[in-house]
Amino acid sequence: MMARLNYAGLAIAIAFLILAPLEFHRYGLYILSQWAVMTIAAIGLNLTLGYAGQVSLAQGAFVGVGAYCAAILTTHGWPLVGAAALALALCFVIGWLLGYPALRVQHHYLAFVTLAFSTLAFLVFRNESWLTGGTEGIDGVPRPNLLGLSTTPHLRYYYFCLFVLALVTVAMLGLVRSPWGRAFIALRENPLRALSLGVDTRRYILMAFAIGSALGGLAGVLYAPLVGLVEPPAFTLTLSLNLLMMVIVGGSGYFLGPFLGALVAVLLPEWLRGLENYYLIFYALLVMGLLIYSPTGLIGIADRFLTARRARAASAARAALGASIERP
Amino acid sequence: MANFVALLIAGLATGALYALAAVGFTLLWQTSQTINFAQGEFVMLPAFFMLAAMHAGLPFWAAILVGLALSMAILGFAFKRLLVDPMLQHGVLPLAIATMALSTFLKESVKTFYSAEASPFPSIAPDSDIRLLGVAVSWQSIAVLGVGIATVVALQFLLNRTRTGRQMQAAAQNPTVARILGVPVERMILYTFLINGALVALTSLLISPIYLAKFSNGDTLGLAAFIAAIVGGFNQIRGAIVGGLLLGVVDNLSAAYVSTQYRGAIPLCLLIVIILFKPNGLLGRAEERTV
């Protein structure tokens, strides 16, 4: 019953994502595409943080690396798919190189090394104008042609983002359920015990971090043609912290967490725009209130609600059973 | 050479401000595992309390006292009761994210309800220079260093020489045993929040005349306090002080001698080198873990 309800909810959500935009304006499509892009980055961070238990403060910088990769290469005539392959590989390698020394000492130092990388990446984007266009950034990033179809119309590009998100989701689902995914969870729950059970903890942590970073890069590759302009201020520490917030607010370590978290971080501010100057104040208050009410995030609320209902149903069943036993 | 000395003194003065913010940051972490990402905004806000009190007609010294009291009440007591207490048992990260939201809230509130412009702030030191060892040093820097050193000495005295201070240390090191020995752990945690409230008010008083009181002042300062605390070992007050001073000096010297373009990144690279060679920070001790 419960499972059927979940599947029904999922089907409605997917139907909404596919059908609703047909009625949307340009801006609505843009925001929804942005949600899909940020969700991909948040899924990556959720793997690093939620499954492997490592705090990364550089996911925004990896999005930046991916975005600059796409912007530089596509304006030089590369296809977007080529840029995506390069960005994935580059972010994976950078993630591996960053994580290697950080995890050699004590693994919570990854947070500090990624913080440094985040600052350094921003300065490189801003200062190396021969490559990145400096403070002006790179303008006019073209949208790709796929199967002979141009994705310049917003609706088509949205479907393209949604398609990539679906691919990432399926791949992640496979990863989490594979022995690798089990190892990731084992080292989050109890690294020492995982180690004593023969899990090579350092290699798996590195792996989770590098894969998570690569997904950040992929999100960046989609971001560049979506916005059309790639400039340094978009990829500061603020974006990294924002992505971290998406994961925690959605529910870190839950598969659906990043989807909901990105919904809160991308759509909620837009809905609050009516409050004009006050919208960021209300937004911050809502986030604080939500975290005080449910520190495990939005999924935590749903979980609590379902557990309560299950417990009620179980006690009702017990009562009925008790009554039937008493009555001879 | 004179230039170098001047840069060094300016760096030490900046570093003293970082150190004060980092000490409060470290105290909160030690006693209650709170990573306060709003520490920069905590330093930004008391200046506005003081400005508001002066607008209400109070003299500067009374406004300082009002700012100090409000800061301890709101940024110390209310912060602990309303945000930290309900979330503490759920781990470090949700609370850290909530303090990030708090920092946005404080920043935007000041911007919306007070002013988006920078407001001039009266200084406790005369606005002139003095010649020391053939170098022009501003009274401003001397005041910052003096107040910073006095505060740190007073804090060390409180923590190491008084009964309350020792109880606070016990509560930080091992809350369970401290509780068994009759230390009122809850009250000790509250004290650290009040001390942090006082420290940020002092830092605000020292920094606002230099950078002017502005809603966005907390951005760089909060990050600097965070970095100084890490470099110093995260669980040592002395470490936070050394980390803060080091960060201020390296920041100033590298901007002058290495590269202004990469100014923000050099202290961080220094931090990485320190972490590689001293994984527990400059003065930090290894944290023991339980399985």
Interface residues (C-beta under 8 A of the other chain):
Chain A: L49 V55 P101 A102 R104 V105 Q106 Y109 F112 V113 L115 A116 T119 L120 F122 L123 N127 N190 L192 R193 L237 L241 L244 M245 I248 V249 S252 N277 Y278 L280 I281 Y283 A284 L285 V287 M288 L291 I292 P295 T296 G297
Chain B: F37 L83 P86 M87 H90 G91 L93 P94 L95 I97 A98 M100 A101 L102 T104 F105 E108 S109 T112 L223 I227 I230 Q261 Y262 G264 A265 L268 C269 L271 I272 I275 L276 P279 N280 R289 V291
